[in-house]
Structures are given as C-alpha cells and as structure tokens.
C-alpha cells in the first residue's frame, strides 16, 4: 500500500507539473532539448501529463490500480531510456519511477493471472 501511494504521489506531482510548471526544468543537452521540444510541440507531453495525473489519482485512491500500473510502465521505461541516452543526470528519478512501478506491479500480480493464462 505504501509503495502504491508513493508511486501515485510521484506521478501525480510530475503530471501536474506538465500543466502548471511549478518545478524548474534542469539544463539539458542540445539533443535532449530538441527531443523534449518535439514532444512538447506534438502535444505528446500533454498526453503523458494526463496519463500521469489519472494514474496517480487512481493509485492513491486504489481504483483501477493494476491497470494504471501497466499503463505507467510505458512512461517509466521511456523516462529511463530518455535519461540513459540523452540526459544522464536525471536517470536517478526515472530509475526510482521504474523501480516503484515494478514493485506495484508485483503487488498486483494476482490481478494479472487471467491475462497470462495461455
């Protein structure tokens, strides 16, 4: 329960930041800035922000948590890959997101049994 709420708060804060910009953006390399700019201009970051806010609320309220943890896995993996390849300085936060997400998915493993039956 604690890990689920921590993950929910983590993604809720970062999702809300995409709309209200209350946390300063660190300096990025030119390549990372170009990639981030492309995601912003294509409104992809808006979609990611919506997913993060909805998933954060769902995890905190324990509604559809198993589904939201799976959806968040794509955000977590992409964040880690972005930071590993373009902005190594921020990889710690992305790794924390991925680790929390994996822990929550393990916590919901019983919910996924029907999906994994061949």
SULLIN-V544505 format. One record per backbone hydrogen bond with DSSP energy under -1.0 kcal/mol. CO is the residue of the C=O (numbers start at 1). NH is the residue of the N-H. Records with the same first field share a line. If there is no record, write none. Layout:
BEGIN
CO = NH / NH
END
This chain:
BEGIN
1 = 5
2 = 6
3 = 7
4 = 8
5 = 9
6 = 10
7 = 11
8 = 12
9 = 13
10 = 14
11 = 15
12 = 16
13 = 17
16 = 19 / 20
17 = 21
29 = 33
30 = 34
31 = 35
32 = 36
33 = 37
34 = 38
35 = 39
36 = 40
37 = 41
38 = 42
39 = 44 / 45
40 = 43
43 = 47
44 = 48
45 = 49
46 = 50
47 = 51
48 = 52
49 = 53
50 = 54
51 = 55
52 = 56
53 = 57
54 = 58
55 = 59
56 = 60
57 = 61
58 = 63
64 = 68
65 = 69
66 = 70
67 = 71
68 = 72
69 = 73
72 = 76
73 = 77
74 = 78
75 = 79
76 = 80
77 = 81
78 = 82
79 = 83
80 = 84
81 = 85
82 = 86
87 = 90
88 = 91
90 = 94
91 = 95
92 = 96
93 = 97
94 = 98
95 = 99
96 = 100
97 = 101
98 = 102
99 = 103
100 = 104
101 = 105
102 = 106
103 = 107
104 = 108
106 = 109
108 = 111
112 = 116
END
